[in-house]
Amino acid sequence: MSRKKVETKVERKRFSIEFKQQALLRAVKDGIPAVARDLGLEAAQLYAWRAKAQQQGQDAEAQRLQQSETARLKREVARLEEENAFLKKAAAYFAKQPK
């Protein structure tokens, strides 16, 4: 006698980005447990959304810092190239001068 297990597929709810943002804004004011109860969510879900939002914010900040550092380094390279070209011209000028 073999018994078949009946597998029921639990369909997960999908929430829009706007819903998540609004829930997190409300959680800042009212607290995560209260908002979770009101929206019928688990508090852990709100904590996970908050952590993901913070991580994305940090990623964006890191990207902005990297872009500004790249721009600064490009300016520095251009300045040094100009300085190098000037020194080459000066060296050539002084090399031609009789002693």
C-alpha positions as CSV (number, residue, x, y, z in Angstrom):
1,M,0.0,0.0,0.0
2,S,1.5,3.2,-1.1
3,R,0.1,6.5,-0.2
4,K,0.5,9.4,-2.5
5,K,1.3,12.7,-0.9
6,V,-0.8,15.4,-2.3
7,E,1.4,18.3,-3.0
8,T,-0.2,21.7,-2.9
9,K,1.6,24.5,-4.5
10,V,1.5,27.6,-2.4
11,E,1.3,30.6,-4.5
12,R,3.4,33.5,-3.2
13,K,2.1,37.0,-3.1
14,R,4.0,39.5,-5.2
15,F,4.1,43.1,-4.0
16,S,4.9,46.1,-6.2
17,I,7.8,48.3,-5.5
18,E,5.5,51.2,-4.7
19,F,3.6,49.0,-2.1
20,K,6.9,48.1,-0.5
21,Q,8.1,51.7,-0.4
22,Q,4.8,52.9,1.1
23,A,4.9,50.1,3.7
24,L,8.5,51.0,4.7
25,L,7.6,54.7,5.0
26,R,4.7,53.9,7.2
27,A,6.9,51.5,9.2
28,V,9.3,54.4,10.0
29,K,6.4,56.3,11.6
30,D,4.4,53.5,13.2
31,G,6.9,50.8,13.7
32,I,7.3,47.6,11.8
33,P,5.2,45.3,14.0
34,A,2.2,47.6,13.8
35,V,2.4,48.0,10.1
36,A,2.9,44.3,9.6
37,R,-0.3,43.6,11.5
38,D,-2.2,46.3,9.6
39,L,-1.1,45.0,6.2
40,G,-1.4,41.3,7.1
41,L,2.3,40.7,6.6
42,E,5.0,39.0,8.7
43,A,7.3,41.5,10.4
44,A,10.2,39.5,9.0
45,Q,9.1,40.4,5.5
46,L,9.2,44.1,6.3
47,Y,12.6,43.8,7.9
48,A,13.8,42.0,4.8
49,W,12.4,44.7,2.5
50,R,14.1,47.3,4.7
51,A,17.5,45.6,4.6
52,K,17.2,45.2,0.8
53,A,16.3,48.9,0.4
54,Q,19.3,49.9,2.6
55,Q,21.6,47.7,0.6
56,Q,20.5,49.2,-2.7
57,G,21.0,52.6,-1.2
58,Q,24.5,51.7,-0.2
59,D,25.2,50.3,-3.6
60,A,24.1,53.5,-5.2
61,E,26.2,55.6,-2.8
62,A,29.3,53.4,-3.5
63,Q,28.7,53.8,-7.2
64,R,28.5,57.6,-6.9
65,L,31.7,57.6,-4.9
66,Q,33.5,55.5,-7.4
67,Q,32.4,57.7,-10.3
68,S,33.6,60.8,-8.5
69,E,36.9,59.2,-7.7
70,T,37.3,58.1,-11.4
71,A,36.6,61.7,-12.5
72,R,39.2,63.0,-10.0
73,L,41.8,60.6,-11.2
74,K,41.1,61.5,-14.9
75,R,41.6,65.1,-14.1
76,E,44.9,64.3,-12.3
77,V,46.1,62.2,-15.3
78,A,45.3,65.1,-17.7
79,R,47.2,67.5,-15.5
80,L,50.2,65.2,-15.2
81,E,50.3,64.6,-19.0
82,E,50.4,68.4,-19.5
83,E,53.2,68.7,-17.0
84,N,55.1,65.9,-18.6
85,A,54.8,67.5,-22.1
86,F,56.0,70.8,-20.7
87,L,59.0,69.1,-19.0
88,K,59.9,67.3,-22.3
89,K,59.9,70.6,-24.2
90,A,62.0,72.3,-21.5
91,A,64.5,69.4,-21.5
92,A,64.8,69.6,-25.3
93,Y,65.2,73.4,-25.1
94,F,68.0,73.2,-22.5
95,A,69.7,70.3,-24.3
96,K,70.1,72.5,-27.4
97,Q,71.6,75.4,-25.5
98,P,75.4,75.8,-25.7
99,K,77.2,75.7,-22.4
